[in-house]
Amino acid sequence: MRRSRSAGAWLRRHVSDPYVRQARAGGWRSRAAFKLIEIDRRDALLRPGAFVVDLGAAPGSWSQVAVSRAGAGRVIGIDLLPIAPLAGAVFVLGDVRSAGDSAAIEALLPDGGADLVLSDMAPNLSGVAAADQARSAELVEVAAEFSARALKRGGDLLVKVFQGSEFVRLRALLTSAFERVLVRKPGASRGESAECYLLCRGRR
Ligand SMILES: C[S@@+](CC[C@H](N)C(=O)[O-])C[C@H]1O[C@@H](n2cnc3c(N)ncnc32)[C@H](O)[C@@H]1O
């Protein structure tokens, strides 16, 4: 089968991407690790002993970073896709939008809830801008609703958001639930991508 022009461009960019090479050399499961590492360096997000939930965790590089900072037995991840086992983390195969799967995560948390919720969730893109924006926005809302139930008071949420027509509404939604909401665009997040992260500190 012939590879499409865009798939060829993706492959060329992938093999020449310094973050991909660094990820391989450092044993990270994906280049996404560097996004969390950079945000954590700047904002001191991950603390030893913190309980961390990783929404949309596959293939597991954010969970790797979280285990390395928070310690073993304190990281719980969930994804629609299976994730290879990782020492120090527990993974649930499921959909954060499902009440049952979300409750399975909450049941693993200590009384009072998690210290930090991470959400790098992204939908499979259809190429239809309006539909993709709506599905991305839904995942931000789901992460916010999950945090309202499972994050302890004063806890933090880091959530991926795509800049587009929904951005202002989503930031306002999060600002009503947290003391401070900061925009972060780490170096490993490709410049041409509309992706950025909202760092929401201090759940009210
Ligand atoms: C960009 S990847 C996450 C990469 C991850 N942070 C890492 O460092 O390895 C986004 C993930 O979100 C997951 N996802 C999307 N919608 C989801 C949902 N409703 N429930 C659980 N996972 C979801 C996808 O399956 C995908 O694996």
The ligand as an SDF file (V2000), in Angstrom:
LIG
                    3D

 27 29  0  0  0  0  0  0  0  0999 V2000
   -2.0620   12.0450   23.6390 C   0  0  0  0  0  0  0  0  0  0  0  0
   -2.5470   10.4780   24.2580 S   0  0  0  0  0  0  0  0  0  0  0  0
   -1.9050   10.5150   25.9130 C   0  0  0  0  0  0  0  0  0  0  0  0
   -0.4120   10.3570   26.0080 C   0  0  0  0  0  0  0  0  0  0  0  0
    0.0490   10.1540   27.4470 C   0  0  0  0  0  0  0  0  0  0  0  0
   -0.0810   11.3890   28.2100 N   0  0  0  0  0  0  0  0  0  0  0  0
    1.4810    9.7110   27.5370 C   0  0  0  0  0  0  0  0  0  0  0  0
    2.3010   10.5070   27.9690 O   0  0  0  0  0  0  0  0  0  0  0  0
    1.7850    8.5630   27.2100 O   0  0  0  0  0  0  0  0  0  0  0  0
   -4.2750   10.7100   24.5020 C   0  0  0  0  0  0  0  0  0  0  0  0
   -4.9990    9.4880   25.0560 C   0  0  0  0  0  0  0  0  0  0  0  0
   -6.3120    9.8670   25.4720 O   0  0  0  0  0  0  0  0  0  0  0  0
   -7.0900    8.6820   25.4150 C   0  0  0  0  0  0  0  0  0  0  0  0
   -8.5230    8.9980   25.5430 N   0  0  0  0  0  0  0  0  0  0  0  0
   -9.2760    9.7550   24.7130 C   0  0  0  0  0  0  0  0  0  0  0  0
  -10.5550    9.7770   25.1380 N   0  0  0  0  0  0  0  0  0  0  0  0
  -10.5970    9.0430   26.2900 C   0  0  0  0  0  0  0  0  0  0  0  0
  -11.6400    8.6860   27.1970 C   0  0  0  0  0  0  0  0  0  0  0  0
  -12.8990    9.1050   26.9920 N   0  0  0  0  0  0  0  0  0  0  0  0
  -11.3520    7.8930   28.2610 N   0  0  0  0  0  0  0  0  0  0  0  0
  -10.0830    7.4510   28.4430 C   0  0  0  0  0  0  0  0  0  0  0  0
   -9.0410    7.7510   27.6160 N   0  0  0  0  0  0  0  0  0  0  0  0
   -9.3030    8.5320   26.5510 C   0  0  0  0  0  0  0  0  0  0  0  0
   -6.6990    8.1080   24.0630 C   0  0  0  0  0  0  0  0  0  0  0  0
   -7.0370    6.7500   23.9750 O   0  0  0  0  0  0  0  0  0  0  0  0
   -5.1870    8.3640   24.0440 C   0  0  0  0  0  0  0  0  0  0  0  0
   -4.4700    7.2350   24.4460 O   0  0  0  0  0  0  0  0  0  0  0  0
  1  2  1  0
  2  3  1  0
  2 10  1  0
  3  4  1  0
  4  5  1  0
  5  6  1  0
  5  7  1  0
  7  8  2  0
  7  9  1  0
 10 11  1  0
 11 12  1  0
 11 26  1  0
 12 13  1  0
 13 14  1  0
 13 24  1  0
 14 15  1  0
 14 23  1  0
 15 16  2  0
 16 17  1  0
 17 18  1  0
 17 23  2  0
 18 19  1  0
 18 20  2  0
 20 21  1  0
 21 22  2  0
 22 23  1  0
 24 25  1  0
 24 26  1  0
 26 27  1  0
M  CHG  2   2   1   9  -1
M  END
$$$$
